[in-house]
């Protein structure tokens, strides 16, 4: 069954709503060099992650400039996993995992198939996202799901699908790609308050992803 990650949480209310929605993982965006209303400081991420109950995975999402910066974020936030953007090779990814004690999720674009193959087995998961020119996520745009499925079929490492997902299209994404997990941030936010989550949208996202996953199995 596909897993669901609700990302870019910044308040206690949004964390509670995400847990209540049935998410498998919660993402906290911290220490990134792009302008986003979802960024919180590492100490705030740590405090919010500490409120997450057992059996729900916490993920620190960051854009580190080096292995040391990635490890520092993990040491402060103390997440179950760290999701990193940037041009890290397999040795660096393994180093981050070994030194931080956290699972590693490496984000890359749909055009980065060669790099995905090079990281296969080094990362604990690979997240295929619609990246901005700066190499960050959060664009709210979809990408070529057929190419992502082809990549998923090549890899041994679990593939997480992100980029432009929301309650209205996540079922189609699951049916098209059959990913290990799906990830959403802007697609479940309030229209009147960027960065803040819509509890109904989060519930709908998890429900639709789960429904499509069960249908695929059947």
C-alpha positions as CSV (number, residue, x, y, z in Angstrom):
1,X,0.0,0.0,0.0
2,X,1.3,3.5,-0.9
3,X,2.5,5.6,2.0
4,X,1.6,9.3,2.4
5,X,3.8,12.2,3.5
6,X,2.4,15.6,4.4
7,X,5.1,18.1,4.2
8,X,5.8,21.7,5.2
9,X,4.1,21.6,8.6
10,X,4.8,24.6,10.8
11,X,2.2,24.7,13.7
12,X,1.0,22.3,16.4
13,X,-2.5,22.5,14.9
14,X,-1.2,21.4,11.5
15,X,0.8,18.5,13.0
16,X,-2.2,17.3,14.9
17,X,-4.4,17.5,11.8
18,X,-1.9,15.7,9.7
19,X,-1.7,12.8,12.2
20,X,-5.4,12.7,12.5
21,X,-5.6,12.5,8.7
22,X,-3.7,9.3,8.8
23,X,-0.4,10.4,7.3
24,X,2.5,7.9,7.5
25,X,5.1,10.7,7.6
26,X,5.3,14.4,8.4
27,X,7.8,16.8,6.9
28,X,9.4,19.8,8.4
29,X,11.2,22.2,6.1
30,X,14.2,23.9,7.7
31,X,17.5,25.5,6.8
32,X,16.7,26.1,3.1
33,X,18.1,28.8,0.9
34,X,14.9,29.5,-1.0
35,X,12.0,31.8,-0.1
36,X,9.1,29.6,1.2
37,X,6.4,30.2,3.8
38,X,6.8,26.7,4.9
39,X,10.3,27.1,6.4
40,X,10.8,27.0,10.1
41,X,14.0,27.1,12.1
42,X,15.6,23.9,13.2
43,X,14.7,24.3,16.8
44,X,11.1,24.8,15.9
45,X,11.2,21.7,13.7
46,X,12.7,19.8,16.6
47,X,9.9,20.9,19.0
48,X,7.2,20.0,16.5
49,X,8.8,16.6,15.6
50,X,8.9,15.8,19.3
51,X,5.1,15.9,19.4
52,X,4.6,13.3,16.7
53,X,3.3,10.0,18.1
54,X,5.0,6.7,17.6
55,X,4.6,4.9,14.3
56,X,4.5,8.2,12.4
57,X,7.8,9.0,10.7
58,X,9.3,12.5,11.1
59,X,11.3,14.0,8.2
60,X,13.6,17.0,8.2
61,X,13.6,18.6,4.8
62,X,16.6,20.7,4.0
63,X,19.0,22.0,1.4
64,X,22.4,21.6,2.9
65,X,25.5,23.0,1.4
66,X,27.7,20.1,2.7
67,X,27.6,16.8,4.5
68,X,28.3,18.6,7.7
69,X,25.4,21.0,7.3
70,X,23.0,18.0,6.7
71,X,24.3,16.2,9.8
72,X,23.9,19.4,11.9
73,X,20.2,19.7,10.9
74,X,19.6,16.1,11.7
75,X,21.4,16.5,15.1
76,X,19.2,19.5,16.0
77,X,15.8,18.2,14.7
78,X,16.4,14.6,15.6
79,X,14.1,13.2,12.8
80,X,13.6,9.7,11.8
81,X,14.7,10.6,8.2
82,X,16.4,13.5,6.5
83,X,15.3,14.6,3.0
84,X,18.1,16.4,1.2
85,X,18.2,18.5,-2.0
86,X,21.5,19.2,-3.7
87,X,24.2,17.5,-5.8
88,X,25.3,14.8,-3.3
89,X,26.9,11.7,-4.6
90,X,26.5,8.2,-3.2
91,X,29.4,8.4,-0.8
92,X,28.2,11.7,0.7
93,X,24.6,10.3,1.1
94,X,25.9,7.3,2.9
95,X,28.1,9.5,5.1
96,X,25.1,11.6,6.0
97,X,23.1,8.5,7.0
98,X,26.0,7.0,9.0
99,X,26.8,10.2,10.9
100,X,23.2,11.3,11.5
101,X,21.6,8.0,12.3
102,X,18.7,9.1,10.2
103,X,17.3,7.4,7.1
104,X,18.3,9.4,4.0
105,X,15.8,10.6,1.3
106,X,17.4,12.2,-1.7
107,X,15.3,14.5,-3.8
108,X,16.0,14.8,-7.6
109,X,14.2,15.7,-10.8
110,X,12.6,13.5,-13.4
111,X,15.5,14.3,-15.7
112,X,18.0,13.0,-13.2
113,X,17.6,9.3,-14.1
114,X,21.4,8.8,-14.4
115,X,21.9,10.3,-10.9
116,X,19.1,8.2,-9.5
117,X,20.8,5.1,-10.8
118,X,24.1,6.2,-9.2
119,X,22.3,6.7,-5.9
120,X,20.4,3.4,-6.0
121,X,21.2,1.5,-2.9
122,X,23.0,4.5,-1.2
123,X,19.9,6.4,-0.2
124,X,17.1,4.8,1.8
125,X,14.6,6.4,-0.6
126,X,14.7,8.6,-3.7
127,X,12.1,11.4,-4.1
128,X,11.3,12.5,-7.6
129,X,10.1,16.1,-7.5
130,X,9.3,18.9,-9.9
131,X,12.3,21.1,-9.1
132,X,12.7,24.8,-9.5
133,X,15.7,26.4,-11.3
134,X,17.3,26.6,-7.9
135,X,17.0,22.9,-7.4
136,X,14.3,23.1,-4.7
137,X,10.8,21.5,-4.5
138,X,7.6,23.2,-3.7
139,X,6.8,24.3,-7.2
140,X,3.3,22.9,-7.2
141,X,3.9,21.5,-10.7
142,X,3.5,17.9,-11.9
143,X,6.0,16.1,-14.1
144,X,6.0,13.2,-16.5
145,X,4.6,10.3,-14.4
146,X,5.3,7.8,-17.2
147,X,9.0,8.5,-17.0
148,X,8.9,8.4,-13.3
149,X,7.2,4.9,-13.4
150,X,9.9,3.7,-15.8
151,X,12.6,4.9,-13.4
152,X,10.8,3.3,-10.5
153,X,10.8,0.0,-12.3
154,X,14.6,0.3,-12.7
155,X,15.4,1.0,-9.1
156,X,15.8,-1.2,-6.0
157,X,15.5,1.9,-3.8
158,X,11.9,2.9,-2.8
159,X,10.7,5.8,-4.9
160,X,8.6,8.7,-3.5
161,X,6.5,10.7,-5.9
162,X,6.2,14.5,-5.3
163,X,5.4,17.6,-7.4
164,X,2.0,19.2,-7.9
165,X,0.1,16.5,-6.1
166,X,-3.2,17.2,-4.3
167,X,-6.5,15.4,-3.4
168,X,-7.8,15.8,-7.0
169,X,-4.9,14.0,-8.8
170,X,-3.1,11.8,-6.3
171,X,-5.2,8.8,-7.1
172,X,-4.2,9.1,-10.8
173,X,-0.6,9.5,-9.7
174,X,-0.6,6.4,-7.6
175,X,-2.3,4.4,-10.4
176,X,0.2,5.7,-13.0
177,X,3.5,5.4,-11.1
178,X,2.8,2.8,-8.3
179,X,5.3,4.6,-6.0
180,X,6.4,3.6,-2.5
181,X,5.0,6.9,-1.2
182,X,3.5,10.2,-2.3
183,X,4.4,13.6,-0.9
184,X,2.4,16.8,-0.8
185,X,2.9,20.3,0.6
186,X,1.2,23.2,-1.3
187,X,-1.5,20.9,-2.6
188,X,-3.1,20.7,0.8
189,X,-2.8,24.3,1.9
190,X,-5.4,27.0,2.6
191,X,-5.9,29.4,-0.3
192,X,-6.0,32.4,2.1
193,X,-2.9,31.5,4.1
194,X,0.1,30.0,2.2
195,X,2.0,27.6,4.4
196,X,-0.9,26.7,6.6
197,X,-2.6,23.4,6.0
198,X,-6.2,22.6,5.2
199,X,-7.3,19.7,7.5
200,X,-10.0,18.6,5.1
201,X,-7.6,18.6,2.1
202,X,-5.1,16.5,4.1
203,X,-7.7,13.9,5.0
204,X,-8.9,13.8,1.3
205,X,-5.3,13.4,0.1
206,X,-4.6,10.4,2.4
207,X,-8.0,8.9,1.6
208,X,-7.6,9.2,-2.2
209,X,-4.0,7.9,-2.2
210,X,-5.1,4.9,0.0
211,X,-8.1,4.2,-2.2
212,X,-6.1,4.1,-5.4
213,X,-3.5,1.9,-3.7
214,X,-6.1,-0.6,-2.7
215,X,-7.6,-0.6,-6.1
216,X,-4.3,-1.2,-7.7
217,X,-3.7,-4.2,-5.5
218,X,-7.1,-5.6,-6.2
